[in-house]
Amino acid sequence: QVQLVESGGGLVQAGGSLRLSCAASGSIFSINAMGWYRQAPGKQRELVAAITSGGSTNYADSVKGRFTITRDNAKNTVYLQMNSLKPEDTAVYYCAAKASRDYDYWGQGPQVTVSS
């Protein structure tokens, strides 16, 4: 089992920045990738960014150039730096860990609200 604990959500004005953190514990050796998803009211959950154990990253088109996913292996922590935030970035953001083909473990989901 893997436990994920997120932090860093909150309220920010448009154009501002936030950094989300996700600390993993438990059977972390089994993780081959970690990602950040988000879900806005009335919308489906979408993958925002992901990073593999080898360091490869991918991003949703809507956040490319604004969001950056990084990892600190010594701290078993993944970060999502969000810059130039827009009101449409408002959502609940979930950290997820993949130990198989799919994301198997999920964090609690901090709220990110961007005011115009």
N, C-alpha and C positions, 0 to 999 in steps of 0.2 A: 504494500500500500504506500501511496505517496500523499502527503499532506501539503497543501498550498495555502499560504497566508499572504494576502495582499495588503497594501497600504498605499496612501498617496492620493486618493480621490478628493474631490471637493468642488468648490465653485470658483470660476475664474471668468474674467471678461474676455470677450473676443479679442484675438491677437495675443493673448497671454500664453503661458506655458504651465505644464504640470508634469510631474514624473511619478509614474506608478512603479511600485516594487512588488515582487512576488518571490517569497522565500519558500524553498522546497525542503521537505524533510521526509524521513522514512526511506523507502527503497529507491533512492535517487539513482542508483546504478542502472536501473531499468529504463530510465528516461532517455529517449532518443531525440526528442524535440520538445520545445515549449513554445507556446503562443499566447497571444492576447486576442480575445474575441470581444465584441461589444453587441449590445442589444438595446435599441431605442424603442420607446413605446409604440406598439402597433407594427413593429418591424421584426424581421427574422434576425436571429443571431448571425453575425458575420465575422469572418476572420480578419483581423486588422493587421497583425504582423506575427511572424514566426521565426524561430531560430533553431537550427539543428545542433546536435552535439558537436558537429564539426565546425560550427560557426556560420554556416550559410543562412542567409536571411531572405525573407520575401515579405512584401507589403501589399495591402489593398491599394488599388490605384488612387482611391480617394485620399490616402494619407501619405503617399510617396512624396518625399522631399520635406515633409513636416514632422513625421514621427520616426523615431529610431529605436530599434530593439537591440539591447545588449545583454550580456550575461557576465556574471562574476562567479567563476567556478569555485573559487576558494570559499565564497559565501553561499554557494548554492542558490543564487538569487538572479532573477531576470528583471530587467528594467524596461519600461516603455517611456521614453522621453517624448513628450508631445508639445510641439511648438506651433505658433501661428494658429491657435485653436479657433474653431468656427462654431457657431451655434449648432450646426448639424453634426458636430462631434459629440453632442450631449447624448449620453447613454450610460448603461451599466456596463462596466468593463470587467471581463472575466479572464483570469489567468488559467491556462490549461497545460497539462503535461501529457505527452504521448509516450506510451510504453509499448504500443503495438501499432497497427495501421491507423487507428483512430485516437483521438484525444480521450484518455481514460479518466483523468483526474481534473477536478475543477476547484477553483477558489470561490470565495463567497461573493465576489462581485462588488467592488466599490462604485459609487455613483460619481460620474463626472458631469458637471453642468457648466455649460458655456453660455454666458449672458451676452446679449447683443448691445 
